[in-house]
Amino acid sequence: MATEQQNQPYNEEAVHKMLQACTDGNLQLISSYLEESRQYTNPPLAAALQDQATGISPLMAAADAGHLNICQKLLEEGAPWNAVCRKGLCAGDYAMNKQHWDIVNLLVDAGTKAELLLGAAIRLQMQNGGMDPNLAPSTESRPVGHEPCTKPDYLNQNVRYNAANTALLDEDDDAVMMEWERPLMDAHASIITGNSQKGKVVLNVGFGMGIIDTALQKLEPKMHFIIEAHPDVYKKMLNDGWDKRPNVRICFGRWQDELPKLMNEGVMFDGMFYDTYGEHFTDLEDFHSYVAKMLSKPNGIYSFFNGLAPDNLFFHGVACQCVKLQLQQMGLDSEFATCQIEVKDSEWDGVRRKYWHGRDVYYLPIVTWNNGHIVREHFGAGIQIQVNNDKRRKSDATDDDNKKTKI
Ligand SMILES: C[S@@+](CC[C@H](N)C(=O)[O-])C[C@H]1O[C@@H](n2cnc3c(N)ncnc32)[C@H](O)[C@@H]1O
């Protein structure tokens, strides 16, 4: 039988006392506040309440002050690892800023476990015909730049390339793909071909502006598969003559439908790249089950556009860790190469919402079969890739064809 619980009132003074105790590292006092709060709710709300003005939570205060034992206690008592303050920072950010690495590790662990559980719960509900992940409830309204970027209706929308051909936009003026990503795409192309080796069998999922496909073409692949689902993008591919390029095979359709067909044909890839739009994290996870089946052994290399949780560096780290664990279970190792990137504000002119929030490091995933020596052999340990935005060329995806039709 459920126990009836009284609601604990928000009490500013009590919250401030709790925050102060967390800053001071006073475990005894914190324990007594938690016990007091437990008479209203279990787990005790005192572990989770945030200061109304600043949004600071007990976990943030303890993380900022570097008290590992308090952070552990608060997490055990149900403090949310992912609450953010008014500045958009979570406890992990506070710990990172002060370089309390033991606390960072604790919070990454807590976040990863929570996310894996949440992911499993979402999957279960989906299997039972329940919640659509794209429609997961939002607890508060957020600014447009921080809306989730899944778009279940994307494939039914019209898309268009802007006049300067520097962006592919959907009906909401959200960017599907942008020119500033070119240096990253060049780096991804180089990675999945084992440091720009020619003659590989490669797969790119999601044509967009054809940037990575252009880079791959320069490496004269033995076979170059491109899966693209959007009719407008497909039309542009045909207009630009991609279907006539040597060794290119376009599979028009969703990868969810096209990949099983290629698998039935027995196709295996030396290099695979995934960069779709409007899809959910669970789609990426589903894609990984194909990576495990279609990435050639032992030297195949897989990568994906790493826009996971782009708003917050700590959340991004947790999301990368979740992917890494998932791939590990499939026998794949993941490393994240650091790429310096600068995205000028002017890049976003005419775009409704940013999907990259001023971070100057991009973590490029390099996924290989469980023999780490392959990555090290090609790239050396402690991988750093220089990408240079200023040297990029404007949309050489379509160099051959200034004649291209704007959709
Ligand atoms: C971000 S763009 C890819 C950009 C590309 N990497 C480049 O270098 O230009 C995403 C592309 O994925 C396509 N897409 C979205 N969902 C897809 C799906 N389920 N299967 C195949 N393509 C999909 C979109 O139509 C879009 O062209």
PDBQT file of the ligand as one rigid body, heavy atoms in Angstrom, charges set to zero:
ROOT
HETATM    1  C1  LIG A 501      23.659  16.103 -41.627  1.00  0.00    +0.000 C 
HETATM    2  S1  LIG A 501      23.195  15.593 -43.204  1.00  0.00    +0.000 S 
HETATM    3  C2  LIG A 501      24.607  14.689 -43.731  1.00  0.00    +0.000 C 
HETATM    4  C3  LIG A 501      25.714  15.588 -44.139  1.00  0.00    +0.000 C 
HETATM    5  C4  LIG A 501      26.874  14.879 -44.789  1.00  0.00    +0.000 C 
HETATM    6  N1  LIG A 501      27.651  14.188 -43.794  1.00  0.00    +0.000 N 
HETATM    7  C5  LIG A 501      27.754  15.819 -45.547  1.00  0.00    +0.000 C 
HETATM    8  O1  LIG A 501      28.981  15.698 -45.429  1.00  0.00    +0.000 OA
HETATM    9  O2  LIG A 501      27.246  16.703 -46.235  1.00  0.00    +0.000 OA
HETATM   10  C6  LIG A 501      22.026  14.341 -42.861  1.00  0.00    +0.000 C 
HETATM   11  C7  LIG A 501      21.474  13.647 -44.060  1.00  0.00    +0.000 C 
HETATM   12  O3  LIG A 501      20.866  12.425 -43.610  1.00  0.00    +0.000 OA
HETATM   13  C8  LIG A 501      19.674  12.196 -44.340  1.00  0.00    +0.000 C 
HETATM   14  N2  LIG A 501      18.839  11.273 -43.555  1.00  0.00    +0.000 N 
HETATM   15  C9  LIG A 501      18.046  11.543 -42.491  1.00  0.00    +0.000 A 
HETATM   16  N3  LIG A 501      17.489  10.427 -42.013  1.00  0.00    +0.000 NA
HETATM   17  C10 LIG A 501      17.938   9.410 -42.777  1.00  0.00    +0.000 A 
HETATM   18  C11 LIG A 501      17.730   7.998 -42.769  1.00  0.00    +0.000 A 
HETATM   19  N4  LIG A 501      16.964   7.425 -41.859  1.00  0.00    +0.000 N 
HETATM   20  N5  LIG A 501      18.361   7.262 -43.699  1.00  0.00    +0.000 NA
HETATM   21  C12 LIG A 501      19.164   7.851 -44.626  1.00  0.00    +0.000 A 
HETATM   22  N6  LIG A 501      19.399   9.176 -44.682  1.00  0.00    +0.000 NA
HETATM   23  C13 LIG A 501      18.801   9.945 -43.769  1.00  0.00    +0.000 A 
HETATM   24  C14 LIG A 501      19.133  13.599 -44.492  1.00  0.00    +0.000 C 
HETATM   25  O4  LIG A 501      18.176  13.681 -45.512  1.00  0.00    +0.000 OA
HETATM   26  C15 LIG A 501      20.378  14.398 -44.789  1.00  0.00    +0.000 C 
HETATM   27  O5  LIG A 501      20.638  14.454 -46.147  1.00  0.00    +0.000 OA
ENDROOT
TORSDOF 0
